[in-house]
Amino acid sequence: MQTLHFDARFIRIDRHDGISRFSSELVKALSSKVRVVAIIHDLRQLESLPLGIEYIVLNNPQALTEFFIARKLNNLGATHAFSPMQLMGSVGRRYKLILTLHDLIYYRHRKPPQDLNLLIRAIWRLYHLSYQPQRWLLNRADAIATVSNTTKKLMIRHHLTKRPIAVVHNAPDKMNSIQPRKFKDSKDLLYIGSFMPYKNVETLVKGVALLTGYRLHLLSKISDSRKSQLELLAKTVGAELTFHNGVSDQEYKDLLSNACALVSASKDEGFGIPLVEAMQLGTPLVVSSLEIFVEVAGQAGIYFNPEDPASFAEAVLELTQGDNWEEQSQKAIQKANMFDWNQSADELLKLFSKLDA
């Protein structure tokens, strides 16, 4: 492969979401290994790409002209193309194509991203009522990438594709990994993420109420109505909460560096980037026993039953017994090193090599 056409049209202009960050960081890693031509639909997307990268401006992926994008790439002489989504048009293509399915969480929680237009949101809901449309989309490609072994197993279980599947791990932005830390006797527990029902923040609130002197910091932006619900619950059970309603990158790093643990009682996840971000800084994890969390955190996590606030409280106390905190900090640093964009780029290029063999 001499040139890789990378579909960078899912990079957001305002702020990164998971797929936007996956796109921009993977492009950066690939650019040091192979000639990359970025496919964009808005020149502002170049701000998240390497300076001086080659690019072409094509249609917005939500436009009807997406059906004809393969013809455009054929005319440009494309030989290999990758998209961080599974929606890229492919009719009549004459190049190798790898598409991506990140997770299957929207089959269980069908509310679509609210930044999509109304028509696309309606199609989104219908699309996730059955696996058959997913099978059709994925089988148009030569191979499929996904970000975790957990999702790969689910894809195989549900017979989503006949194509080879490779794991191209998601990874975090580098936060300057440090040496394992000494326990500072902190009683600050951090949660970052949305406040949707399946995130199960209520279990964290109830669990913190069982821990003397501990405070739960809720870092993400939150609506007034959801905040009122959690404040009422905290008052009822006697939990200490701090609502940050969004934090800067530096504030996030500072909070992680001084916390007892990053916590999550989520009942469902697609990956778990906050876990890796915490591990980079040697911050232990106390998280629900989801399969994806176990894959991401391994021995660096202390796990609990997300249905049981007492199980959460016991896990926190276990972390702070004896030398456990320092040992978990050491494991966190080691595990975080397994998630690296250069390694992910290598896995993607290996998959293309297999297609070319």
C-alpha positions as CSV (number, residue, x, y, z in Angstrom):
1,M,0.0,0.0,0.0
2,Q,1.4,3.3,-1.1
3,T,-1.5,5.6,-0.1
4,L,-4.3,5.3,2.4
5,H,-7.4,7.4,1.9
6,F,-8.7,8.0,5.5
7,D,-12.3,9.0,6.0
8,A,-11.9,11.9,8.4
9,R,-15.4,13.4,7.8
10,F,-16.6,12.3,11.3
11,I,-14.2,14.7,13.0
12,R,-16.3,17.2,14.9
13,I,-15.7,20.9,14.5
14,D,-16.7,22.0,18.1
15,R,-15.4,19.3,20.3
16,H,-14.3,15.6,20.0
17,D,-16.6,12.8,20.7
18,G,-15.3,9.2,20.8
19,I,-15.3,8.6,17.0
20,S,-14.0,12.1,16.3
21,R,-11.0,11.6,18.6
22,F,-10.5,8.0,17.3
23,S,-10.3,9.5,13.8
24,S,-7.9,12.4,14.5
25,E,-5.5,10.4,16.7
26,L,-5.4,7.4,14.4
27,V,-4.6,9.7,11.4
28,K,-1.7,11.2,13.3
29,A,-0.2,7.8,14.1
30,L,-0.8,6.5,10.5
31,S,0.8,9.5,9.0
32,S,4.2,8.6,10.4
33,K,4.0,5.2,8.7
34,V,2.3,5.6,5.4
35,R,1.1,8.3,3.0
36,V,-2.3,9.4,4.2
37,V,-4.9,11.4,2.2
38,A,-7.6,12.7,4.5
39,I,-11.2,12.8,3.2
40,I,-12.9,15.8,4.8
41,H,-16.1,17.7,4.1
42,D,-15.2,20.9,6.1
43,L,-11.9,22.7,6.0
44,R,-12.1,23.3,9.7
45,Q,-11.6,19.5,10.2
46,L,-8.0,20.1,9.3
47,E,-7.4,21.7,12.7
48,S,-7.6,18.2,14.2
49,L,-5.3,16.7,11.7
50,P,-1.5,16.8,11.2
51,L,-0.2,20.0,9.8
52,G,0.3,19.8,6.1
53,I,-1.6,16.6,5.6
54,E,-2.8,15.9,2.1
55,Y,-6.6,16.1,1.8
56,I,-9.6,16.1,-0.5
57,V,-12.9,17.7,0.2
58,L,-15.9,15.5,-0.6
59,N,-19.5,15.4,0.6
60,N,-20.9,15.4,4.1
61,P,-21.4,11.7,5.0
62,Q,-25.0,12.5,5.8
63,A,-25.7,13.7,2.3
64,L,-27.4,11.7,-0.4
65,T,-24.3,12.0,-2.5
66,E,-22.7,9.5,-0.2
67,F,-24.0,6.9,-2.5
68,F,-21.6,8.1,-5.2
69,I,-18.4,8.6,-3.1
70,A,-16.9,5.3,-4.3
71,R,-17.0,6.6,-7.9
72,K,-15.2,9.8,-6.8
73,L,-12.5,7.8,-5.0
74,N,-12.1,5.4,-8.0
75,N,-11.5,8.5,-10.2
76,L,-8.9,9.7,-7.8
77,G,-7.0,6.4,-8.1
78,A,-7.7,5.2,-4.5
79,T,-6.3,1.8,-3.8
80,H,-7.0,1.5,0.0
81,A,-9.6,3.3,2.1
82,F,-10.5,3.2,5.8
83,S,-13.5,4.7,7.6
84,P,-13.9,4.9,11.4
85,M,-17.6,4.2,10.8
86,Q,-19.6,1.6,8.8
87,L,-21.6,4.1,6.8
88,M,-19.2,5.0,4.0
89,G,-20.7,4.5,0.5
90,S,-19.1,1.7,-1.5
91,V,-21.2,1.1,-4.6
92,G,-18.9,0.3,-7.5
93,R,-15.6,0.7,-5.5
94,R,-12.4,-0.6,-7.0
95,Y,-10.2,-0.3,-3.9
96,K,-9.7,-2.2,-0.6
97,L,-12.1,-1.0,2.1
98,I,-12.0,-1.4,5.8
99,L,-15.0,-0.2,7.8
100,T,-15.3,0.2,11.6
101,L,-17.9,-0.9,14.2
102,H,-17.0,0.5,17.6
103,D,-19.6,-1.2,19.7
104,L,-23.2,-2.5,19.8
105,I,-24.5,-0.3,22.6
106,Y,-27.1,1.5,20.5
107,Y,-28.9,-1.8,20.1
108,R,-29.5,-1.8,23.8
109,H,-30.0,2.0,24.2
110,R,-31.5,3.3,21.0
111,K,-31.5,7.0,21.7
112,P,-29.5,8.5,18.8
113,P,-26.8,11.3,19.1
114,Q,-28.8,14.5,19.3
115,D,-26.5,16.4,16.9
116,L,-27.9,14.4,14.0
117,N,-30.7,15.9,12.0
118,L,-34.3,14.7,12.6
119,L,-34.4,12.4,9.6
120,I,-31.1,10.7,10.4
121,R,-32.2,10.2,14.0
122,A,-35.4,8.5,12.8
123,I,-33.4,6.2,10.5
124,W,-31.0,5.5,13.3
125,R,-33.8,4.2,15.6
126,L,-35.2,2.0,12.8
127,Y,-31.7,0.8,11.9
128,H,-31.1,-0.5,15.4
129,L,-34.3,-2.5,15.6
130,S,-32.7,-5.4,13.8
131,Y,-29.1,-6.6,13.1
132,Q,-29.8,-7.2,9.5
133,P,-29.1,-3.6,8.3
134,Q,-25.8,-3.8,10.2
135,R,-24.9,-7.1,8.4
136,W,-25.6,-5.6,5.0
137,L,-23.4,-2.5,5.8
138,L,-20.5,-4.5,7.2
139,N,-20.4,-7.1,4.5
140,R,-19.8,-4.5,1.8
141,A,-16.3,-4.1,3.1
142,D,-13.2,-6.3,2.7
143,A,-12.6,-6.4,6.5
144,I,-13.9,-4.8,9.7
145,A,-12.1,-3.0,12.5
146,T,-13.4,-2.8,16.0
147,V,-12.0,-1.2,19.2
148,S,-12.2,-4.1,21.6
149,N,-12.2,-7.9,21.9
150,T,-15.5,-7.6,23.7
151,T,-17.2,-6.0,20.7
152,K,-15.5,-8.5,18.4
153,K,-17.0,-11.4,20.3
154,L,-20.4,-9.8,20.2
155,M,-20.1,-9.3,16.4
156,I,-19.3,-13.0,16.0
157,R,-22.1,-14.1,18.4
158,H,-24.6,-12.1,16.4
159,H,-23.2,-13.1,13.0
160,L,-22.8,-9.5,11.9
161,T,-20.2,-10.1,9.2
162,K,-18.6,-12.7,7.1
163,R,-15.5,-10.5,6.8
164,P,-12.3,-10.8,8.9
165,I,-12.4,-8.7,12.1
166,A,-9.4,-7.1,13.7
167,V,-9.1,-5.2,17.0
168,V,-7.8,-1.7,16.5
169,H,-7.8,-0.5,20.1
170,N,-9.2,2.9,21.1
171,A,-6.6,4.8,23.1
172,P,-6.5,8.0,25.1
173,D,-4.8,11.3,24.6
174,K,-1.4,11.1,26.3
175,M,-1.5,12.7,29.8
176,N,2.2,12.3,30.6
177,S,2.3,9.0,32.4
178,I,4.0,9.1,35.8
179,Q,5.5,6.7,38.2
180,P,3.1,4.8,40.5
181,R,2.0,7.2,43.3
182,K,2.0,7.0,47.0
183,F,-1.4,7.0,48.6
184,K,-2.3,10.5,49.9
185,D,-5.2,9.3,52.0
186,S,-7.5,11.0,49.6
187,K,-11.2,10.4,49.9
188,D,-12.2,12.0,46.6
189,L,-13.9,9.6,44.2
190,L,-14.3,10.8,40.6
191,Y,-17.0,10.1,38.0
192,I,-16.9,11.3,34.4
193,G,-19.5,10.5,31.8
194,S,-23.1,11.1,30.9
195,F,-26.0,10.8,33.3
196,M,-28.1,8.6,31.2
197,P,-30.0,5.9,33.2
198,Y,-27.7,3.0,32.2
199,K,-24.8,4.9,33.6
200,N,-26.3,4.1,37.0
201,V,-24.9,7.1,38.9
202,E,-27.5,6.5,41.6
203,T,-25.5,3.4,42.8
204,L,-22.4,5.6,43.3
205,V,-24.4,8.2,45.3
206,K,-25.9,5.5,47.5
207,G,-22.6,3.8,47.9
208,V,-20.7,7.0,48.9
209,A,-23.3,7.5,51.7
210,L,-22.0,4.3,53.2
211,L,-18.4,5.6,53.3
212,T,-17.4,8.0,56.1
213,G,-15.7,11.1,54.9
214,Y,-15.8,10.3,51.2
215,R,-17.0,12.7,48.5
216,L,-18.2,11.9,45.0
217,H,-17.1,14.4,42.3
218,L,-19.3,14.4,39.2
219,L,-17.2,16.0,36.6
220,S,-19.3,16.2,33.5
221,K,-21.9,18.7,32.3
222,I,-25.3,18.0,33.7
223,S,-28.8,19.3,33.1
224,D,-30.6,21.2,35.9
225,S,-33.3,18.6,36.2
226,R,-30.8,15.7,36.4
227,K,-28.8,17.6,39.0
228,S,-31.9,18.2,41.1
229,Q,-32.7,14.4,41.0
230,L,-29.2,13.5,42.3
231,E,-29.1,16.3,44.9
232,L,-32.4,15.0,46.3
233,L,-31.1,11.5,46.4
234,A,-27.8,12.6,48.1
235,K,-29.8,14.5,50.7
236,T,-32.0,11.5,51.4
237,V,-29.1,9.0,51.8
238,G,-26.6,11.4,53.3
239,A,-24.0,11.4,50.5
240,E,-21.4,14.2,49.9
241,L,-21.4,15.3,46.2
242,T,-19.6,18.0,44.2
243,F,-21.0,18.9,40.8
244,H,-18.3,20.3,38.5
245,N,-20.5,20.7,35.4
246,G,-17.6,20.2,33.1
247,V,-13.8,20.5,33.6
248,S,-10.9,21.6,31.5
249,D,-8.2,19.1,30.4
250,Q,-5.9,20.5,33.1
251,E,-8.5,20.4,35.8
252,Y,-9.3,16.8,34.8
253,K,-5.7,15.8,35.1
254,D,-5.2,17.6,38.4
255,L,-8.3,15.9,39.9
256,L,-7.3,12.5,38.7
257,S,-3.8,13.0,40.1
258,N,-5.1,13.6,43.6
259,A,-8.1,11.3,43.7
260,C,-8.5,8.0,45.6
261,A,-10.1,6.4,42.5
262,L,-12.0,6.8,39.3
263,V,-15.4,5.1,39.7
264,S,-18.2,3.9,37.5
265,A,-21.3,1.9,38.2
266,S,-22.3,1.7,34.6
267,K,-24.4,-1.2,33.4
268,D,-23.3,-0.9,29.8
269,E,-20.4,0.7,27.9
270,G,-18.8,0.7,24.5
271,F,-15.2,1.0,25.7
272,G,-14.1,3.1,28.6
273,I,-11.6,5.8,27.7
274,P,-11.8,7.5,31.2
275,L,-10.5,4.2,32.7
276,V,-7.4,4.4,30.5
277,E,-6.9,8.1,31.2
278,A,-7.0,7.4,34.9
279,M,-4.6,4.5,34.6
280,Q,-2.1,6.7,32.8
281,L,-1.8,8.8,35.9
282,G,-1.5,5.9,38.2
283,T,-5.1,6.4,39.6
284,P,-6.8,3.2,40.6
285,L,-10.2,2.1,39.3
286,V,-13.3,1.0,41.2
287,V,-15.8,0.0,38.5
288,S,-18.7,-2.3,37.8
289,S,-17.9,-5.8,36.6
290,L,-18.7,-5.2,32.9
291,E,-16.9,-7.4,30.4
292,I,-15.6,-4.4,28.6
293,F,-14.3,-2.9,31.8
294,V,-12.5,-6.1,32.7
295,E,-10.9,-6.1,29.3
296,V,-9.8,-2.5,29.5
297,A,-8.7,-2.5,33.1
298,G,-7.7,-6.1,33.8
299,Q,-6.0,-6.4,37.2
300,A,-5.8,-2.6,37.5
301,G,-9.5,-2.6,38.4
302,I,-11.4,-3.4,41.6
303,Y,-14.8,-4.6,40.6
304,F,-18.2,-4.5,42.2
305,N,-21.9,-5.4,41.5
306,P,-23.5,-2.4,40.0
307,E,-26.9,-3.3,41.5
308,D,-25.5,-3.1,45.0
309,P,-24.3,0.2,46.6
310,A,-22.8,-1.8,49.5
311,S,-20.7,-3.8,47.0
312,F,-19.3,-0.5,45.7
313,A,-18.5,0.8,49.2
314,E,-16.8,-2.5,50.0
315,A,-14.7,-2.2,46.9
316,V,-13.5,1.3,47.8
317,L,-12.5,0.1,51.3
318,E,-10.7,-2.9,49.8
319,L,-8.7,-0.5,47.7
320,T,-7.5,1.5,50.7
321,Q,-6.4,-1.5,52.8
322,G,-2.7,-1.9,53.5
323,D,-0.6,-1.6,50.4
324,N,-3.5,-2.2,48.0
325,W,-3.7,1.4,46.7
326,E,0.0,1.5,45.7
327,E,-0.2,-2.0,44.1
328,Q,-3.2,-0.9,42.1
329,S,-1.5,2.2,41.0
330,Q,1.4,0.2,39.7
331,K,-0.9,-2.1,37.8
332,A,-2.7,0.9,36.4
333,I,0.4,2.3,34.8
334,Q,1.4,-1.0,33.4
335,K,-2.1,-1.6,31.9
336,A,-2.3,1.9,30.4
337,N,0.8,1.3,28.3
338,M,-1.1,-1.3,26.3
339,F,-3.3,1.4,24.8
340,D,-1.3,3.3,22.3
341,W,-2.2,4.9,18.9
342,N,1.0,3.7,17.2
343,Q,0.1,0.1,18.1
344,S,-3.4,0.7,16.9
345,A,-2.1,2.1,13.6
346,D,0.1,-1.0,13.2
347,E,-2.8,-3.3,13.7
348,L,-4.8,-1.5,11.0
349,L,-1.9,-1.7,8.5
350,K,-1.5,-5.4,9.3
351,L,-5.1,-5.9,8.3
352,F,-4.6,-4.1,5.0
353,S,-1.5,-6.3,4.4
354,K,-3.5,-9.4,4.9
355,L,-6.0,-8.1,2.3
356,D,-3.2,-7.5,-0.1
357,A,-1.6,-10.9,0.4
